[in-house]
Amino acid sequence: MLKGLGGLGDMAKMMKAAQEMQTKMAALQEEMHNLKVTGESGAGLVKAVATAKGELVSLDIDPSIFNADDKEVVEDLILAAIKDAQAKGTERAQQEMSKLTEGMGLPADMKLPF
């Protein structure tokens, strides 16, 4: 094909693959803002919804837990639900990234920034 130019043909293929990956990464970044996960604590009394990027988008608190004497417990439940949602968001983002890297023939455990 390109005799005398060595691996230039392969280089062009690699560049094209890199551009495709960059496009897919940008789409995945955008998708991470739209993927939502729900974290819970207190057997569902407190629910936190976050994006796969870890951004908290909503908080639902069962009114039965509002008692002035239990203020610290309520605060702990809220924090636990938020942390659970953020952890689930991180896990979901990693799953989506693994799908992308595997689809491109890269190792499944390859960590890419996002």
N, C-alpha and C positions, 0 to 999 in steps of 0.2 A: 504494500500500500504506500507507505512513505519510506521507501528504501533509502538508506544512507542517512536518515535522520534519527536513527536509534529509537529510543523510547518516547519520541515526541508524540506519537499517536496515543500512547498510554497516558502521557501527561495531560493531553486534551481530555481524555476520558475521566481522569481523576479530577480535573478542574470542573467538568460538567457535574460530576457526582457531588463535589463540594458545594456547588451552587444549588443543586437540588436539596441537599441537606440543609443549607442555610435557609432556603425557602420554607422547608418543612419545619425547621426549628422556630422560625418566626410565627408560623401558623399555630404551632403548639404553644408558644408563649401566650398568644392571644386566647387560645382555648383554655389555658390554665386560669385565666381571669373569669371564665364563664362556668367552669366545672365547680360544683358546689358539693360540700360534704357536711354532714351533721355530727357534731360531738355531743355527748350526753353525760350527765352526772346525776347522782341522787335518784337512780332508777327512772330517769327521764323527767325528773322534776325541773331540771334546767337543761335547755338545749341551745347550742350555739351553732350557727351556720357560717362556714368560712369557704373561701375559694381555695382551689388547689394551690394557689400562691400563698395561702395563709392569711389572707385579709378577712377579718371578721365582718360579716354582712348583716347578721341579725342574731338576736338573743331572745329566747322565749323562757319565761320564768313562771312556773305554776304558782298562782296566788296563795296556795295553801302553805307555802313556806315563809310567808311574810309574818314574822313575829319578832318584835324588838329584842327579845331575849336570845334569839338565834341568829343575830346579825353576823357573827363570825362564821357560823356554819353556812349561811347563805352566800357569803363572800367566797368561801372555799369552794362551794358547789359551782358558783359562776366561773371561777378561775379554772376549775377542773374541766368544765364543759368546753371552755375556750381552748384550753391546752389539748383536749381530746380532738376537737375540730381541726386545730392546726396540725396535729400529728397525722390525722387522717388525710388532710390536704397534702401534706408532704409525701405520704405514702402513695396517694393517687397520682401525684405529679411524677414520682419515680416510676410507677407502673406505665404511665403514658410515655415517658421518655424511653423506657425499655422497649416498648412496642416500636417506637420510631427507630431506635438504633438497630434492633433485630431486623426490621424491615429493610434496612440499608446494608445488612450483612456485617454489622459491627458487633463486637462481643456484647452479650446481654448485660454484663455488669459494668460496662464502660460508663463512667460518670462524665456527663457533659454539663457545663454551667447553664443555668437558666434562672 
